[in-house]
């Protein structure tokens, strides 16, 4: 997959959607496991409803987010492994910084 195609999709995101995606990406890397809505909302200081809305909008836009249902009720979130293998993480962080140069840390919403 070409980064230019990916870049176009990411440029279509709102700042908050992009920040939510990158936070999910980083948390999954840091914790070495999938993430819950609750963990993401606590980290970003947003309601779970906001997180659900952002993720659902991103999935509609074609972002590589995996939602796994565990024990038929707990939903675990992650980044699609095929997308991870492309190695775009640093380039995406750079793109986020170009969109908002004042964003210095992921949890500064």
N, C-alpha and C positions, 0 to 999 in steps of 0.2 A: 504494500500500500504506500502511496505517495504522501509525504508530509504536507504538500500543498493542498491536496484534497482534504486532509484531516484539518489543516489550518482553517480552511473555509468554514467547516462545520463549527469549529470552536469560536471563530469570530462571530458566528450568529448567536452565540449564547449571551445572556445578560451577565453582568459582572458577578452577581450572586450565584448564578448557575455554574459559571466557570470556577469560582472559588469553592463551591460545594464539591464539584467533580475532583478538583485537585486535592482537596482535603481528604476525600474518600481514598484517592490514589495513595496519598502519603500515609494516612492512618493504616491502611491495609499493609503497606510496606513496613511501617514501624512495628505494628503488632503481629505481623506474619499470620494474619487470619482475616476472615471476612468481618464486616462491621455491621452493627445494628443501627436502625434509625435513631434510637435513643443516644447511642454513643456519638453519632454524627451531630445530632442536635445539641448535645451538651458541649461538644468541642467548639461548635460555631456560635453557641449562645443564641440559637434560634429554636422555635417550636418544632416538634416532630411534624406537625401539619405543613409547615414551610418546607421542611426537608423533603417530605413526600411529594409536595407539589413540584419543587425544583427537579427532583429525580424523575418524576413522571414526564415533565416537559423535556428533559434531556433525552430520555429514552425515545420519546416521539420524534426528536430531532436526529435520532440515529446514533447517539453516543454509546460506546461499548460498556454499558453498565449491566452487571449480572445481578439478578434478584433471585435468591434461592429461599424456598420455603422449608423451614426445619420443623419437624414434628407438627406439621400442618398449621402452625400459628406464628412462630417466630420467623421474621424475614431477615435474611442475611444479605448484605450488599457487598459488591466487589467490582473490580475492573476486569473485563474479559481478558482471559489469559493470552489470547492471540494478539490483542492490542498491546498488552504489556511487552510481548516479545519484540514488538517493533522498536522499542527503545526511544519513544518520543517524550518521555517524562520531562527531561531538562528543557527541551525545546518548547514544551507546553508551559512550563514555569516561566520561561523567557517571554513567551507570548502574553501570558497573564501580566507580567511586569510591564510590557510595552503598552498594554491596554490601560493599566493603572500603575504608573510609576510610584505612587504613594503607598502602594501595598508592599509592605516590607516583610510581613509574616503572614502565614496562612490564616491564623485565627483573628486577624484584624479585619472584621467585616465592616 
